[in-house]
Amino acid sequence: MVGNLARYIVKKGVELIKKLVGITPEPIRSTLKAFGVSGFLNRLLRLAHSKVYDKYDAELLYQRKWAKEYEENKSRVLEYWKEYRYLEDICAICKFTEDTKSLDVGCGISTVLHYIKGKRFGIDPLADEYLKLYEYPEELDIRKATGEDIPFPSECFDVVFCTNVLDHTTDPEKVVQEIYRVLKPKGHFVLAVEIFEEETRRDPAHPHSFTKRDVYSLLEGKFEPEFEKESIWIGERKYVKGLRKSHRKELIIVLKKV
């Protein structure tokens, strides 16, 4: 109960500070910055987030806002997958049929499973909460689980997706090992992950940052690439809201299990 109260206080404090910053005129903001006040507030917010407002809180807050928006914009999210995540190329390589067995690790609400054929499964640490927020199509089997401990037998999936998830996980190396384990021989791993030029400090929802070299280091010895593209990283929700430009980058790779 104390933990929930603390999270509530932090959430309201963050909202208040953001609101105050938003209505503060630029000359005053510049003055505060000169005296180091804005830097102090930023450090205070990071500390509060890291101690009380953990990554699952942040992710659940996002998905609560996103659930209804996604329900009303499924076709636009499909546009995003085709334009920025090369879904048509992915489908051509993976050759989905009604018998293809696919898993989405860290599926969230707007999972790619909506847009492919076959027997479809999704896992997410917050799946029980998402099932309260959103009614998945009945043919999707959504379960509570982490990528570090995938609750399926070895070599049972033809395709595994991991989309904008690897940098959210506790142990990315373990997640990749688990994906390798549950994939059938010569099965496909479809990975989309935001990449940076160098290691970057982020937020509670994103405890990791990867360079392209980091990503391939995790995959080495387990998978060989069949398709690779770098795309601008907008994000589904921002795309739905109309954003079309970004300086951020996402790496999309289709890999075969070796």
PAMARDREN-295695 format. One record per residue: chain; residue number from 1; x, y, z of N, C-alpha, C in turn. Coordinates in nm, 3 decimals, padded with zeros to 5 digits. Example, Ala and Ser with C-alpha at 12.3 -4.5 7.8 and 13.67 -1.06 7.14 Angstrom:
<A 1 <01.319 -00.569 00.780> <01.230 -00.450 00.780> <01.320 -00.330 00.780>>
<A 2 <01.285 -00.225 00.708> <01.367 -00.106 00.714> <01.290 00.003 00.787>>
This chain:
<A 1 <00.083 -00.120 00.000> <00.000 00.000 00.000> <00.086 00.125 00.000>>
<A 2 <00.194 00.122 00.081> <00.286 00.236 00.085> <00.349 00.259 -00.051>>
<A 3 <00.386 00.146 -00.116> <00.447 00.158 -00.249> <00.353 00.221 -00.349>>
<A 4 <00.225 00.181 -00.344> <00.127 00.239 -00.437> <00.107 00.388 -00.411>>
<A 5 <00.105 00.426 -00.281> <00.089 00.567 -00.247> <00.208 00.647 -00.298>>
<A 6 <00.328 00.591 -00.280> <00.448 00.660 -00.326> <00.447 00.678 -00.477>>
<A 7 <00.404 00.574 -00.549> <00.396 00.584 -00.695> <00.296 00.692 -00.737>>
<A 8 <00.184 00.696 -00.665> <00.081 00.796 -00.697> <00.136 00.937 -00.676>>
<A 9 <00.208 00.958 -00.565> <00.264 01.089 -00.535> <00.365 01.130 -00.642>>
<A 10 <00.451 01.035 -00.682> <00.551 01.064 -00.785> <00.483 01.099 -00.917>>
<A 11 <00.382 01.019 -00.952> <00.310 01.043 -01.077> <00.251 01.183 -01.080>>
<A 12 <00.183 01.222 -00.972> <00.121 01.354 -00.967> <00.226 01.465 -00.965>>
<A 13 <00.338 01.439 -00.897> <00.446 01.538 -00.895> <00.506 01.560 -01.033>>
<A 14 <00.527 01.451 -01.105> <00.580 01.459 -01.242> <00.484 01.537 -01.330>>
<A 15 <00.354 01.505 -01.320> <00.254 01.574 -01.401> <00.252 01.723 -01.371>>
<A 16 <00.263 01.759 -01.242> <00.260 01.900 -01.203> <00.381 01.976 -01.256>>
<A 17 <00.501 01.916 -01.242> <00.622 01.983 -01.288> <00.618 02.001 -01.439>>
<A 18 <00.574 01.896 -01.513> <00.564 01.909 -01.659> <00.467 02.019 -01.699>>
<A 19 <00.356 02.029 -01.626> <00.257 02.132 -01.656> <00.315 02.272 -01.631>>
<A 20 <00.388 02.285 -01.519> <00.447 02.415 -01.487> <00.552 02.455 -01.590>>
<A 21 <00.632 02.356 -01.632> <00.733 02.385 -01.735> <00.667 02.428 -01.864>>
<A 22 <00.554 02.362 -01.897> <00.485 02.393 -02.022> <00.429 02.534 -02.028>>
<A 23 <00.390 02.589 -01.912> <00.329 02.723 -01.913> <00.428 02.833 -01.875>>
<A 24 <00.554 02.794 -01.848> <00.656 02.893 -01.811> <00.710 02.961 -01.935>>
<A 25 <00.706 03.095 -01.943> <00.760 03.166 -02.061> <00.907 03.135 -02.083>>
<A 26 <00.950 03.137 -02.208> <01.086 03.103 -02.245> <01.191 03.189 -02.172>>
<A 27 <01.175 03.321 -02.157> <01.277 03.400 -02.085> <01.300 03.352 -01.943>>
<A 28 <01.190 03.312 -01.876> <01.204 03.263 -01.738> <01.272 03.126 -01.738>>
<A 29 <01.238 03.042 -01.836> <01.303 02.911 -01.846> <01.454 02.927 -01.865>>
<A 30 <01.492 03.021 -01.949> <01.635 03.045 -01.974> <01.705 03.091 -01.847>>
<A 31 <01.638 03.176 -01.769> <01.696 03.224 -01.644> <01.713 03.109 -01.545>>
<A 32 <01.610 03.026 -01.533> <01.618 02.911 -01.443> <01.732 02.818 -01.484>>
<A 33 <01.746 02.800 -01.616> <01.853 02.714 -01.667> <01.990 02.771 -01.632>>
<A 34 <02.003 02.904 -01.643> <02.130 02.970 -01.612> <02.169 02.949 -01.466>>
<A 35 <02.071 02.945 -01.377> <02.098 02.927 -01.235> <02.100 02.779 -01.194>>
<A 36 <02.085 02.692 -01.291> <02.094 02.548 -01.263> <01.968 02.487 -01.206>>
<A 37 <01.858 02.562 -01.199> <01.736 02.511 -01.139> <01.673 02.400 -01.225>>
<A 38 <01.669 02.422 -01.357> <01.608 02.321 -01.445> <01.686 02.191 -01.441>>
<A 39 <01.818 02.199 -01.433> <01.900 02.079 -01.424> <01.873 02.003 -01.295>>
<A 40 <01.853 02.079 -01.186> <01.822 02.017 -01.057> <01.688 01.944 -01.064>>
<A 41 <01.587 02.005 -01.126> <01.456 01.942 -01.137> <01.463 01.815 -01.220>>
<A 42 <01.540 01.820 -01.328> <01.555 01.700 -01.411> <01.619 01.586 -01.334>>
<A 43 <01.723 01.618 -01.255> <01.789 01.515 -01.174> <01.693 01.460 -01.069>>
<A 44 <01.613 01.548 -01.010> <01.516 01.505 -00.910> <01.412 01.410 -00.970>>
<A 45 <01.365 01.443 -01.090> <01.267 01.358 -01.156> <01.326 01.221 -01.190>>
<A 46 <01.451 01.220 -01.240> <01.515 01.092 -01.272> <01.529 01.006 -01.147>>
<A 47 <01.566 01.068 -01.035> <01.583 00.995 -00.911> <01.450 00.937 -00.864>>
<A 48 <01.345 01.019 -00.870> <01.213 00.972 -00.828> <01.167 00.856 -00.915>>
<A 49 <01.186 00.869 -01.045> <01.148 00.760 -01.136> <01.223 00.633 -01.102>>
<A 50 <01.354 00.641 -01.083> <01.436 00.522 -01.066> <01.407 00.452 -00.934>>
<A 51 <01.367 00.528 -00.830> <01.346 00.468 -00.699> <01.204 00.415 -00.680>>
<A 52 <01.106 00.481 -00.740> <00.969 00.448 -00.708> <00.888 00.406 -00.830>>
<A 53 <00.912 00.475 -00.940> <00.826 00.460 -01.057> <00.895 00.368 -01.156>>
<A 54 <00.880 00.234 -01.138> <00.961 00.139 -01.212> <00.913 00.121 -01.355>>
<A 55 <00.985 00.038 -01.429> <00.959 00.028 -01.572> <00.821 -00.031 -01.603>>
<A 56 <00.770 -00.120 -01.519> <00.638 -00.174 -01.543> <00.529 -00.069 -01.522>>
<A 57 <00.549 00.019 -01.424> <00.455 00.129 -01.405> <00.450 00.216 -01.531>>
<A 58 <00.569 00.248 -01.582> <00.577 00.335 -01.700> <00.511 00.270 -01.821>>
<A 59 <00.537 00.141 -01.840> <00.480 00.072 -01.955> <00.327 00.059 -01.943>>
<A 60 <00.279 00.030 -01.822> <00.135 00.016 -01.803> <00.065 00.150 -01.824>>
<A 61 <00.127 00.258 -01.777> <00.070 00.391 -01.797> <00.056 00.421 -01.946>>
<A 62 <00.160 00.387 -02.023> <00.156 00.409 -02.168> <00.043 00.328 -02.232>>
<A 63 <00.035 00.199 -02.198> <-00.062 00.112 -02.263> <-00.206 00.147 -02.225>>
<A 64 <-00.226 00.200 -02.106> <-00.360 00.244 -02.067> <-00.408 00.356 -02.160>>
<A 65 <-00.319 00.446 -02.194> <-00.354 00.555 -02.284> <-00.371 00.505 -02.428>>
<A 66 <-00.293 00.404 -02.462> <-00.285 00.358 -02.601> <-00.399 00.264 -02.640>>
<A 67 <-00.455 00.189 -02.543> <-00.550 00.082 -02.574> <-00.667 00.129 -02.660>>
<A 68 <-00.736 00.234 -02.618> <-00.851 00.283 -02.694> <-00.807 00.344 -02.827>>
<A 69 <-00.696 00.417 -02.826> <-00.646 00.478 -02.949> <-00.614 00.371 -03.052>>
<A 70 <-00.553 00.261 -03.008> <-00.520 00.154 -03.101> <-00.646 00.090 -03.159>>
<A 71 <-00.744 00.065 -03.074> <-00.870 00.005 -03.119> <-00.929 00.085 -03.234>>
<A 72 <-00.913 00.217 -03.230> <-00.970 00.305 -03.331> <-00.878 00.328 -03.451>>
<A 73 <-00.754 00.277 -03.444> <-00.655 00.309 -03.548> <-00.574 00.188 -03.594>>
<A 74 <-00.635 00.069 -03.593> <-00.562 -00.052 -03.631> <-00.507 -00.044 -03.773>>
<A 75 <-00.584 00.015 -03.863> <-00.539 00.022 -04.002> <-00.419 00.115 -04.017>>
<A 76 <-00.412 00.219 -03.936> <-00.299 00.311 -03.943> <-00.174 00.248 -03.883>>
<A 77 <-00.192 00.165 -03.782> <-00.077 00.092 -03.728> <-00.025 -00.007 -03.831>>
<A 78 <-00.116 -00.069 -03.905> <-00.073 -00.157 -04.015> <00.006 -00.078 -04.119>>
<A 79 <-00.038 00.043 -04.149> <00.040 00.131 -04.239> <00.182 00.150 -04.186>>
<A 80 <00.190 00.174 -04.057> <00.322 00.196 -03.995> <00.411 00.073 -04.009>>
<A 81 <00.352 -00.045 -03.986> <00.430 -00.168 -04.000> <00.478 -00.188 -04.145>>
<A 82 <00.397 -00.153 -04.239> <00.438 -00.169 -04.379> <00.543 -00.067 -04.420>>
<A 83 <00.525 00.057 -04.378> <00.612 00.166 -04.422> <00.744 00.169 -04.349>>
<A 84 <00.744 00.145 -04.218> <00.864 00.166 -04.137> <00.923 00.038 -04.079>>
<A 85 <00.846 -00.072 -04.084> <00.899 -00.198 -04.031> <00.896 -00.308 -04.136>>
<A 86 <00.866 -00.272 -04.260> <00.883 -00.360 -04.375> <00.807 -00.492 -04.360>>
<A 87 <00.681 -00.484 -04.318> <00.603 -00.604 -04.293> <00.588 -00.690 -04.418>>
<A 88 <00.574 -00.629 -04.534> <00.556 -00.708 -04.656> <00.682 -00.789 -04.687>>
<A 89 <00.800 -00.732 -04.663> <00.925 -00.806 -04.681> <00.935 -00.919 -04.578>>
<A 90 <00.895 -00.890 -04.455> <00.898 -00.992 -04.349> <00.809 -01.109 -04.387>>
<A 91 <00.688 -01.079 -04.437> <00.595 -01.185 -04.475> <00.647 -01.267 -04.592>>
<A 92 <00.715 -01.201 -04.685> <00.770 -01.273 -04.800> <00.879 -01.372 -04.757>>
<A 93 <00.957 -01.334 -04.656> <01.064 -01.423 -04.608> <01.009 -01.534 -04.520>>
<A 94 <00.918 -01.500 -04.429> <00.868 -01.598 -04.332> <00.758 -01.687 -04.389>>
<A 95 <00.692 -01.642 -04.497> <00.591 -01.722 -04.567> <00.483 -01.775 -04.471>>
<A 96 <00.413 -01.683 -04.408> <00.309 -01.721 -04.313> <00.194 -01.794 -04.383>>
<A 97 <00.149 -01.903 -04.323> <00.031 -01.975 -04.367> <-00.059 -01.998 -04.245>>
<A 98 <-00.171 -02.063 -04.265> <-00.260 -02.092 -04.151> <-00.195 -02.187 -04.051>>
<A 99 <-00.091 -02.258 -04.094> <-00.024 -02.353 -04.004> <00.100 -02.295 -03.937>>
<A 100 <00.142 -02.176 -03.977> <00.260 -02.115 -03.917> <00.234 -02.083 -03.770>>
<A 101 <00.326 -02.122 -03.684> <00.312 -02.098 -03.541> <00.406 -01.983 -03.502>>
<A 102 <00.348 -01.872 -03.458> <00.426 -01.751 -03.429> <00.410 -01.708 -03.285>>
<A 103 <00.515 -01.648 -03.231> <00.516 -01.594 -03.096> <00.564 -01.449 -03.101>>
<A 104 <00.496 -01.362 -03.026> <00.541 -01.223 -03.010> <00.584 -01.205 -02.865>>
<A 105 <00.713 -01.180 -02.845> <00.770 -01.162 -02.712> <00.757 -01.015 -02.672>>
<A 106 <00.688 -00.989 -02.559> <00.661 -00.851 -02.520> <00.556 -00.791 -02.610>>
<A 107 <00.445 -00.863 -02.628> <00.349 -00.832 -02.734> <00.277 -00.699 -02.715>>
<A 108 <00.259 -00.654 -02.589> <00.182 -00.532 -02.569> <00.040 -00.548 -02.620>>
<A 109 <-00.023 -00.437 -02.651> <-00.160 -00.440 -02.702> <-00.163 -00.443 -02.854>>
<A 110 <-00.085 -00.358 -02.918> <-00.089 -00.345 -03.065> <00.006 -00.443 -03.133>>
<A 111 <00.001 -00.568 -03.091> <00.093 -00.669 -03.142> <00.080 -00.693 -03.292>>
<A 112 <00.190 -00.724 -03.354> <00.193 -00.758 -03.497> <00.109 -00.883 -03.527>>
<A 113 <00.077 -00.959 -03.424> <-00.005 -01.079 -03.443> <-00.141 -01.047 -03.505>>
<A 114 <-00.187 -00.923 -03.492> <-00.312 -00.882 -03.557> <-00.304 -00.891 -03.709>>
<A 115 <-00.181 -00.885 -03.764> <-00.165 -00.862 -03.908> <-00.103 -00.979 -03.983>>
<A 116 <-00.086 -01.093 -03.919> <-00.028 -01.209 -03.987> <-00.121 -01.330 -03.974>>
<A 117 <-00.093 -01.431 -04.055> <-00.172 -01.555 -04.053> <-00.111 -01.654 -03.954>>
<A 118 <-00.191 -01.758 -03.925> <-00.138 -01.871 -03.851> <-00.184 -01.881 -03.707>>
<A 119 <-00.117 -01.970 -03.634> <-00.144 -01.991 -03.492> <-00.056 -01.893 -03.414>>
<A 120 <-00.120 -01.802 -03.341> <-00.049 -01.686 -03.289> <-00.054 -01.677 -03.136>>
<A 121 <00.064 -01.659 -03.076> <00.077 -01.653 -02.931> <00.155 -01.526 -02.895>>
<A 122 <00.117 -01.465 -02.783> <00.189 -01.349 -02.735> <00.215 -01.361 -02.587>>
<A 123 <00.333 -01.315 -02.543> <00.362 -01.311 -02.399> <00.402 -01.169 -02.361>>
<A 124 <00.368 -01.132 -02.237> <00.405 -01.001 -02.186> <00.394 -01.006 -02.034>>
<A 125 <00.488 -00.944 -01.962> <00.479 -00.944 -01.815> <00.350 -00.878 -01.764>>
<A 126 <00.291 -00.791 -01.846> <00.171 -00.718 -01.805> <00.045 -00.769 -01.876>>
<A 127 <00.050 -00.891 -01.928> <-00.060 -00.943 -02.007> <-00.192 -00.943 -01.931>>
<A 128 <-00.190 -00.978 -01.803> <-00.315 -00.980 -01.725> <-00.379 -00.842 -01.719>>
<A 129 <-00.296 -00.739 -01.708> <-00.348 -00.602 -01.707> <-00.400 -00.563 -01.846>>
<A 130 <-00.327 -00.602 -01.950> <-00.369 -00.568 -02.085> <-00.502 -00.633 -02.122>>
<A 131 <-00.523 -00.755 -02.072> <-00.649 -00.825 -02.101> <-00.769 -00.754 -02.039>>
<A 132 <-00.743 -00.672 -01.939> <-00.851 -00.590 -01.880> <-00.875 -00.464 -01.961>>
<A 133 <-00.771 -00.418 -02.028> <-00.779 -00.292 -02.102> <-00.827 -00.309 -02.246>>
<A 134 <-00.803 -00.428 -02.302> <-00.821 -00.445 -02.447> <-00.870 -00.586 -02.477>>
<A 135 <-00.964 -00.597 -02.568> <-01.016 -00.728 -02.608> <-00.942 -00.776 -02.733>>
<A 136 <-00.846 -00.865 -02.712> <-00.770 -00.921 -02.824> <-00.862 -01.009 -02.910>>
<A 137 <-00.832 -01.021 -03.039> <-00.906 -01.118 -03.121> <-00.899 -01.256 -03.057>>
<A 138 <-01.008 -01.331 -03.062> <-01.016 -01.457 -02.989> <-00.914 -01.560 -03.036>>
<A 139 <-00.865 -01.545 -03.158> <-00.767 -01.643 -03.208> <-00.626 -01.618 -03.156>>
<A 140 <-00.605 -01.508 -03.085> <-00.474 -01.480 -03.026> <-00.467 -01.536 -02.884>>
<A 141 <-00.362 -01.611 -02.856> <-00.340 -01.669 -02.722> <-00.238 -01.580 -02.650>>
<A 142 <-00.286 -01.497 -02.558> <-00.200 -01.400 -02.488> <-00.180 -01.445 -02.344>>
<A 143 <-00.053 -01.454 -02.302> <-00.021 -01.507 -02.168> <00.077 -01.416 -02.095>>
<A 144 <00.067 -01.419 -01.963> <00.160 -01.343 -01.880> <00.292 -01.420 -01.867>>
<A 145 <00.401 -01.360 -01.912> <00.533 -01.422 -01.902> <00.638 -01.320 -01.946>>
<A 146 <00.762 -01.347 -01.913> <00.872 -01.260 -01.955> <00.952 -01.327 -02.065>>
<A 147 <01.027 -01.247 -02.139> <01.114 -01.302 -02.242> <01.230 -01.381 -02.185>>
<A 148 <01.263 -01.356 -02.059> <01.371 -01.431 -01.995> <01.329 -01.572 -01.956>>
<A 149 <01.199 -01.600 -01.957> <01.148 -01.732 -01.918> <01.024 -01.762 -02.001>>
<A 150 <01.044 -01.794 -02.127> <00.932 -01.818 -02.220> <00.866 -01.952 -02.187>>
<A 151 <00.736 -01.953 -02.159> <00.668 -02.075 -02.110> <00.622 -02.170 -02.220>>
<A 152 <00.712 -02.204 -02.311> <00.680 -02.295 -02.419> <00.797 -02.393 -02.437>>
<A 153 <00.768 -02.512 -02.491> <00.875 -02.612 -02.512> <00.977 -02.564 -02.616>>
<A 154 <01.090 -02.627 -02.615> <01.195 -02.597 -02.713> <01.149 -02.634 -02.854>>
<A 155 <01.194 -02.555 -02.952> <01.173 -02.582 -03.094> <01.025 -02.600 -03.130>>
<A 156 <00.941 -02.504 -03.085> <00.798 -02.519 -03.114> <00.742 -02.407 -03.202>>
<A 157 <00.821 -02.302 -03.232> <00.770 -02.191 -03.312> <00.844 -02.178 -03.445>>
<A 158 <00.769 -02.142 -03.548> <00.828 -02.115 -03.679> <00.886 -01.973 -03.686>>
<A 159 <00.819 -01.879 -03.619> <00.860 -01.738 -03.621> <00.844 -01.679 -03.481>>
<A 160 <00.943 -01.602 -03.438> <00.932 -01.526 -03.313> <00.959 -01.379 -03.343>>
<A 161 <00.868 -01.293 -03.301> <00.885 -01.148 -03.310> <00.931 -01.092 -03.176>>
<A 162 <01.012 -00.988 -03.183> <01.049 -00.911 -03.064> <01.062 -00.767 -03.113>>
<A 163 <00.959 -00.687 -03.090> <00.947 -00.556 -03.152> <00.950 -00.446 -03.047>>
<A 164 <01.053 -00.363 -03.051> <01.067 -00.252 -02.957> <01.052 -00.303 -02.813>>
<A 165 <01.119 -00.414 -02.784> <01.106 -00.480 -02.653> <01.241 -00.507 -02.589>>
<A 166 <01.341 -00.541 -02.669> <01.468 -00.589 -02.613> <01.530 -00.488 -02.516>>
<A 167 <01.516 -00.358 -02.547> <01.573 -00.256 -02.459> <01.488 -00.232 -02.334>>
<A 168 <01.370 -00.295 -02.327> <01.285 -00.286 -02.207> <01.315 -00.398 -02.108>>
<A 169 <01.383 -00.504 -02.152> <01.395 -00.626 -02.071> <01.500 -00.612 -01.962>>
<A 170 <01.494 -00.704 -01.865> <01.592 -00.705 -01.757> <01.724 -00.763 -01.805>>
<A 171 <01.717 -00.871 -01.884> <01.838 -00.942 -01.928> <01.826 -00.974 -02.077>>
<A 172 <01.869 -00.882 -02.165> <01.855 -00.904 -02.309> <01.922 -01.032 -02.359>>
<A 173 <02.037 -01.065 -02.305> <02.108 -01.185 -02.349> <02.025 -01.310 -02.321>>
<A 174 <01.962 -01.316 -02.204> <01.878 -01.429 -02.169> <01.755 -01.436 -02.260>>
<A 175 <01.700 -01.320 -02.294> <01.584 -01.316 -02.385> <01.621 -01.376 -02.520>>
<A 176 <01.735 -01.338 -02.574> <01.779 -01.391 -02.704> <01.802 -01.542 -02.694>>
<A 177 <01.859 -01.589 -02.583> <01.880 -01.733 -02.564> <01.747 -01.808 -02.562>>
<A 178 <01.647 -01.750 -02.496> <01.516 -01.814 -02.488> <01.447 -01.817 -02.626>>
<A 179 <01.461 -01.708 -02.700> <01.403 -01.706 -02.835> <01.468 -01.813 -02.922>>
<A 180 <01.599 -01.825 -02.911> <01.672 -01.929 -02.984> <01.620 -02.067 -02.945>>
<A 181 <01.596 -02.088 -02.817> <01.551 -02.219 -02.767> <01.414 -02.258 -02.825>>
<A 182 <01.320 -02.163 -02.827> <01.183 -02.200 -02.867> <01.163 -02.202 -03.018>>
<A 183 <01.259 -02.150 -03.095> <01.248 -02.153 -03.241> <01.282 -02.291 -03.296>>
<A 184 <01.207 -02.332 -03.397> <01.240 -02.455 -03.468> <01.370 -02.437 -03.547>>
<A 185 <01.439 -02.545 -03.581> <01.556 -02.533 -03.668> <01.520 -02.458 -03.796>>
<A 186 <01.600 -02.361 -03.831> <01.580 -02.274 -03.947> <01.458 -02.183 -03.932>>
<A 187 <01.406 -02.172 -03.809> <01.297 -02.079 -03.785> <01.345 -01.935 -03.792>>
<A 188 <01.253 -01.841 -03.802> <01.289 -01.701 -03.820> <01.264 -01.618 -03.694>>
<A 189 <01.358 -01.532 -03.667> <01.351 -01.435 -03.557> <01.341 -01.296 -03.620>>
<A 190 <01.230 -01.226 -03.594> <01.209 -01.092 -03.647> <01.231 -00.993 -03.533>>
<A 191 <01.338 -00.916 -03.544> <01.377 -00.824 -03.437> <01.371 -00.680 -03.486>>
<A 192 <01.304 -00.596 -03.408> <01.305 -00.452 -03.431> <01.347 -00.386 -03.300>>
<A 193 <01.451 -00.304 -03.305> <01.502 -00.243 -03.182> <01.560 -00.105 -03.214>>
<A 194 <01.536 -00.011 -03.125> <01.592 00.123 -03.142> <01.743 00.116 -03.122>>
<A 195 <01.818 00.186 -03.206> <01.964 00.185 -03.195> <02.019 00.327 -03.182>>
<A 196 <02.140 00.334 -03.124> <02.206 00.461 -03.096> <02.349 00.456 -03.146>>
<A 197 <02.410 00.572 -03.160> <02.550 00.578 -03.201> <02.642 00.537 -03.086>>
<A 198 <02.598 00.558 -02.962> <02.676 00.521 -02.844> <02.580 00.494 -02.729>>
<A 199 <02.633 00.436 -02.621> <02.549 00.406 -02.505> <02.485 00.534 -02.454>>
<A 200 <02.355 00.526 -02.425> <02.277 00.644 -02.388> <02.195 00.614 -02.264>>
<A 201 <02.200 00.706 -02.166> <02.117 00.691 -02.047> <01.973 00.725 -02.083>>
<A 202 <01.878 00.638 -02.041> <01.741 00.657 -02.085> <01.646 00.675 -01.966>>
<A 203 <01.548 00.586 -01.948> <01.448 00.603 -01.844> <01.409 00.467 -01.789>>
<A 204 <01.324 00.461 -01.685> <01.291 00.332 -01.623> <01.233 00.229 -01.719>>
<A 205 <01.159 00.274 -01.818> <01.100 00.180 -01.914> <01.203 00.124 -02.012>>
<A 206 <01.317 00.194 -02.027> <01.421 00.154 -02.121> <01.555 00.145 -02.047>>
<A 207 <01.579 00.036 -01.973> <01.705 00.026 -01.898> <01.828 00.002 -01.984>>
<A 208 <01.810 -00.025 -02.113> <01.923 -00.053 -02.201> <01.920 00.037 -02.324>>
<A 209 <02.038 00.063 -02.378> <02.049 00.127 -02.510> <02.151 00.046 -02.589>>
<A 210 <02.123 00.026 -02.717> <02.208 -00.059 -02.801> <02.261 00.017 -02.922>>
<A 211 <02.387 -00.008 -02.954> <02.438 00.027 -03.085> <02.409 -00.090 -03.178>>
<A 212 <02.427 -00.069 -03.307> <02.408 -00.179 -03.402> <02.505 -00.293 -03.371>>
<A 213 <02.626 -00.258 -03.333> <02.726 -00.360 -03.298> <02.680 -00.441 -03.177>>
<A 214 <02.622 -00.374 -03.077> <02.571 -00.444 -02.959> <02.466 -00.548 -02.998>>
<A 215 <02.377 -00.509 -03.088> <02.269 -00.600 -03.129> <02.327 -00.725 -03.193>>
<A 216 <02.419 -00.706 -03.286> <02.476 -00.822 -03.355> <02.562 -00.907 -03.263>>
<A 217 <02.618 -00.845 -03.160> <02.694 -00.921 -03.061> <02.602 -01.018 -02.985>>
<A 218 <02.481 -00.973 -02.954> <02.384 -01.059 -02.886> <02.340 -01.177 -02.973>>
<A 219 <02.339 -01.156 -03.105> <02.288 -01.256 -03.198> <02.394 -01.354 -03.248>>
<A 220 <02.518 -01.317 -03.228> <02.631 -01.393 -03.285> <02.629 -01.539 -03.242>>
<A 221 <02.647 -01.627 -03.341> <02.654 -01.770 -03.314> <02.519 -01.839 -03.306>>
<A 222 <02.412 -01.762 -03.304> <02.278 -01.819 -03.292> <02.193 -01.799 -03.417>>
<A 223 <02.212 -01.685 -03.481> <02.128 -01.648 -03.595> <02.212 -01.589 -03.707>>
<A 224 <02.163 -01.606 -03.829> <02.226 -01.538 -03.942> <02.122 -01.449 -04.010>>
<A 225 <02.158 -01.325 -04.045> <02.061 -01.232 -04.101> <02.022 -01.266 -04.244>>
<A 226 <01.894 -01.253 -04.276> <01.845 -01.269 -04.412> <01.792 -01.137 -04.467>>
<A 227 <01.766 -01.042 -04.379> <01.712 -00.912 -04.419> <01.748 -00.811 -04.312>>
<A 228 <01.792 -00.692 -04.355> <01.823 -00.587 -04.259> <01.791 -00.450 -04.317>>
<A 229 <01.725 -00.368 -04.240> <01.698 -00.230 -04.278> <01.708 -00.141 -04.155>>
<A 230 <01.754 -00.019 -04.176> <01.745 00.083 -04.072> <01.633 00.178 -04.113>>
<A 231 <01.549 00.210 -04.016> <01.434 00.295 -04.042> <01.432 00.407 -03.939>>
<A 232 <01.358 00.514 -03.969> <01.341 00.614 -03.864> <01.246 00.556 -03.759>>
<A 233 <01.273 00.589 -03.634> <01.193 00.536 -03.524> <01.095 00.645 -03.478>>
<A 234 <00.970 00.627 -03.518> <00.864 00.721 -03.482> <00.785 00.668 -03.363>>
<A 235 <00.742 00.542 -03.372> <00.655 00.483 -03.272> <00.511 00.483 -03.320>>
<A 236 <00.440 00.376 -03.292> <00.305 00.360 -03.345> <00.211 00.471 -03.298>>
<A 237 <00.216 00.502 -03.170> <00.122 00.602 -03.116> <00.149 00.740 -03.175>>
<A 238 <00.276 00.776 -03.187> <00.309 00.907 -03.244> <00.272 00.912 -03.392>>
<A 239 <00.288 00.799 -03.461> <00.249 00.794 -03.602> <00.098 00.817 -03.615>>
<A 240 <00.021 00.750 -03.531> <-00.124 00.767 -03.533> <-00.162 00.913 -03.508>>
<A 241 <-00.084 00.982 -03.424> <-00.112 01.122 -03.392> <-00.060 01.218 -03.501>>
<A 242 <00.008 01.163 -03.603> <00.046 01.247 -03.716> <00.194 01.273 -03.735>>
<A 243 <00.280 01.224 -03.644> <00.424 01.248 -03.659> <00.479 01.166 -03.774>>
<A 244 <00.563 01.227 -03.857> <00.621 01.157 -03.971> <00.772 01.175 -03.981>>
<A 245 <00.831 01.252 -03.890> <00.975 01.273 -03.892> <01.034 01.244 -03.755>>
<A 246 <01.157 01.197 -03.753> <01.226 01.169 -03.628> <01.375 01.158 -03.654>>
<A 247 <01.456 01.195 -03.555> <01.601 01.177 -03.567> <01.644 01.042 -03.510>>
<A 248 <01.548 00.969 -03.449> <01.580 00.841 -03.387> <01.577 00.729 -03.493>>
<A 249 <01.649 00.619 -03.464> <01.661 00.511 -03.562> <01.620 00.376 -03.502>>
<A 250 <01.562 00.293 -03.587> <01.525 00.157 -03.548> <01.588 00.060 -03.647>>
<A 251 <01.640 -00.049 -03.593> <01.699 -00.155 -03.675> <01.598 -00.267 -03.687>>
<A 252 <01.569 -00.310 -03.809> <01.477 -00.420 -03.834> <01.554 -00.530 -03.904>>
<A 253 <01.556 -00.649 -03.841> <01.632 -00.762 -03.896> <01.544 -00.886 -03.897>>
<A 254 <01.550 -00.963 -04.004> <01.491 -01.098 -04.008> <01.609 -01.196 -04.009>>
<A 255 <01.610 -01.284 -03.911> <01.722 -01.376 -03.893> <01.675 -01.520 -03.897>>
<A 256 <01.764 -01.608 -03.941> <01.734 -01.752 -03.941> <01.816 -01.820 -03.832>>
<A 257 <01.753 -01.910 -03.760> <01.824 -01.986 -03.657> <01.928 -02.076 -03.720>>
<A 258 <02.049 -02.076 -03.667> <02.156 -02.161 -03.720> <02.182 -02.279 -03.629>>
